[in-house]
Amino acid sequence: MSEQDTEARLRRLEDKDEIMALLLEYRRALDEKDFAAYAALFAAEGEFIAGPMRATGPAAIQELVEGMLGTLLTAEAGNDLHVVANPDIRLDGDRASAHTTWIYILRGEDGGPDLAKVGHYDDVLVREGGAWRFLSRDAPMDMPLL
């Protein structure tokens, strides 16, 4: 194996690791209600789609998600939790796609976890300014709260 092949393989592993970190940072920012950090995970022209809701650009995305407080998200950190699972990341140079399962859990009246809904993310990612960012994040719900 040539040095160039080794460097390319290492770059792919590093890219996948950086994208996994992005997926996990998204979850952390969302659960901690750190919407400025959340919005900063999107590219300058990034788009977030959740059912009929859609926003383009970090400022509009932050405004959209802040508007979900008390309706689609609990208003207080610690009363809800997002689980991100089953990542499938596909690289193509400075672009990538990812498909991930999300699970949304609420704190129940007894303090225990209540499953609220399940869906998935369809992502298009781009390397922007040396870091991976969401160019498009679509978050359809697969199993709504009954």
VENGI-V711835 format. One record per backbone hydrogen bond with DSSP energy under -0.5 kcal/mol. CO is the residue of the C=O (numbers start at 1). NH is the residue of the N-H. E is the energy in kcal/mol with one decimal. If there is no record, write none. Layout:
co:CO nh:NH e:E
co:CO nh:NH e:E
//
This chain:
co:2 nh:6 e:-2.3
co:3 nh:7 e:-2.5
co:4 nh:8 e:-2.2
co:5 nh:9 e:-2.4
co:6 nh:10 e:-2.5
co:7 nh:11 e:-2.4
co:8 nh:12 e:-2.1
co:9 nh:13 e:-2.1
co:10 nh:14 e:-2.7
co:11 nh:15 e:-2.7
co:12 nh:16 e:-2.5
co:13 nh:17 e:-2.3
co:14 nh:18 e:-2.5
co:15 nh:19 e:-2.4
co:16 nh:20 e:-2.4
co:17 nh:21 e:-2.1
co:18 nh:22 e:-1.9
co:19 nh:23 e:-2.4
co:20 nh:24 e:-2.2
co:21 nh:25 e:-2.5
co:22 nh:26 e:-2.3
co:23 nh:27 e:-1.6
co:24 nh:28 e:-2.4
co:25 nh:29 e:-2.9
co:26 nh:30 e:-2.4
co:27 nh:31 e:-2.6
co:28 nh:32 e:-2.3
co:29 nh:34 e:-2.5
co:30 nh:33 e:-1.0
co:31 nh:78 e:-0.6
co:33 nh:35 e:-1.3
co:34 nh:38 e:-2.3
co:35 nh:39 e:-2.5
co:36 nh:40 e:-1.7
co:38 nh:41 e:-1.5
co:39 nh:42 e:-1.7
co:41 nh:134 e:-2.4
co:43 nh:46 e:-2.5
co:46 nh:57 e:-3.5
co:47 nh:137 e:-2.5
co:48 nh:55 e:-2.0
co:49 nh:139 e:-2.7
co:50 nh:53 e:-2.1
co:53 nh:50 e:-2.6
co:55 nh:48 e:-2.6
co:57 nh:61 e:-2.4
co:58 nh:62 e:-2.7
co:59 nh:63 e:-2.1
co:60 nh:64 e:-2.4
co:61 nh:65 e:-2.5
co:62 nh:66 e:-2.5
co:63 nh:67 e:-1.6
co:65 nh:68 e:-1.4
co:66 nh:69 e:-1.2
co:68 nh:71 e:-2.2
co:68 nh:72 e:-1.5
co:68 nh:73 e:-2.0
co:73 nh:70 e:-2.7
co:76 nh:79 e:-1.5
co:79 nh:107 e:-2.4
co:80 nh:78 e:-0.5
co:81 nh:105 e:-2.9
co:83 nh:103 e:-2.2
co:85 nh:101 e:-2.8
co:88 nh:99 e:-1.6
co:90 nh:97 e:-2.5
co:92 nh:95 e:-1.2
co:94 nh:127 e:-2.6
co:95 nh:92 e:-2.7
co:96 nh:125 e:-3.1
co:97 nh:90 e:-3.1
co:98 nh:123 e:-3.0
co:99 nh:88 e:-1.8
co:100 nh:121 e:-3.2
co:101 nh:85 e:-2.6
co:102 nh:119 e:-2.6
co:103 nh:83 e:-2.8
co:103 nh:105 e:-0.5
co:104 nh:116 e:-2.9
co:104 nh:117 e:-1.4
co:105 nh:81 e:-2.5
co:106 nh:108 e:-0.6
co:106 nh:114 e:-2.8
co:108 nh:111 e:-2.0
co:112 nh:108 e:-4.1
co:114 nh:106 e:-2.8
co:117 nh:104 e:-2.9
co:118 nh:142 e:-2.1
co:118 nh:143 e:-2.9
co:119 nh:102 e:-2.4
co:121 nh:100 e:-1.8
co:121 nh:123 e:-0.6
co:122 nh:138 e:-2.3
co:123 nh:98 e:-1.7
co:124 nh:135 e:-3.0
co:124 nh:136 e:-2.1
co:125 nh:96 e:-2.0
co:126 nh:128 e:-0.7
co:126 nh:133 e:-2.4
co:128 nh:131 e:-1.5
co:131 nh:128 e:-3.3
co:133 nh:126 e:-2.4
co:133 nh:135 e:-0.5
co:134 nh:43 e:-2.8
co:135 nh:47 e:-1.4
co:136 nh:124 e:-2.5
co:137 nh:49 e:-3.0
co:138 nh:122 e:-2.5
co:140 nh:120 e:-2.1
co:140 nh:142 e:-0.5
co:143 nh:118 e:-1.7
//
